[in-house]
Amino acid sequence: MLTKKRILITGSNGLLGQKLVALLSRNTGIHTIATAVGKNRLPFSDGYEYHELDVTDASMVDDVMSRTLPDIVIHTAAMTNVDQCELEKEACWKLNVTAVEYLINACRKYHIFLQHLSTDFVFDGSSGPYNESDLPNPVSFYGWSKYAAEKAVIHANIRWAITRTVLVYGIAFDMSRSNIILWVKKSLQEGKAIKVVTDQFRTPTLAEDLALGCFLIAKKEAEGIFHISGKDFLTPYEMAIMTADYFELDKSLISPTDASSFSQPARRPPRTGFDLTKSRKVLGYEPHTFREGIMLLEKQIVGFSQ
């Protein structure tokens, strides 16, 4: 009898975490272990086991790893609100760096493959789209925290992968944050005028595509850095117009602006986005288009409202 590959997910209550649990729990060759702070917020309980885990608690990390003994950890838990990270540096560092060091120690001790989620914000945005060999140079504290965690993983003397992604969008249960599609749709339906920037460029990533990319890395235990994102290189303004067009909403309510018109605590890299050549070649990764992502989101919105 084949032994199942044991995969533990941190941050399973989050958007990516929920998508990963849904994807992995349907795979008969995988034993899925979901972990998050507090109670399980997933609306289904079949196909996985759940453990409470605060990754900023070293003894709790060791305890959960020793009891569950996963083959692979996919680490999605993080503080990702860029402005909050700028204002709450200590809390940001604790969750985004110190917690990773605790996981590294446990992975070394129990011989676990660590897949760590990172971000396009490790780059300064002067020359995107980026490939995996481009040199990071963060412009925000969030970016620095994620880059510090990457360096900790790379120098950890364990088996590892780093999965970088860009502007993730999707819908999940008990969502604490919105995303550009839901925000544009809601604003325009309510007749609100919105300003959207034209001087930032991204490759927005459907949460399901990111979950699939993580799974492909885990399945192969592929080592190294991988860029996993959408394929369309767009400005937020273009994303907003495409969303309005798709839902047949009044796009005259959308006005173009630039980043200088917003006063935000943290700087944003102007031009990121990813070159997906390596992930396509090594993993066979192929993401949806942005329009396909909107279509999928529409179906999910209908399902969530029933």
ABEGO torsion letter per residue (X at the ends): XBBBBBBBBBGAABAAAAAAAAAAAABAABBBBBBBBEBBABABABGBBBBBBBAABAAAAAAAAAAAGBABBBBABBBABAAAAAABAAAAAAAAAAAAAAAAAAAAAAGBBBBBBBBAAABAGAAOBBBAABBBBBABAAAAAAAAAAAAAAAAGBBBBBBBBBGBBEBBBGBABBBAAAAAAAAAAAGBBBBBBAABBBBBBBAAAAAAAAAAAAAAGBBEBBBBBBABBBBAAAAAAAAAAAAGBBAAABBBBBAAABBBABBBBABBEBBAAAAAAAAGBBBBBAAAAAAAAAAAAAAAAX
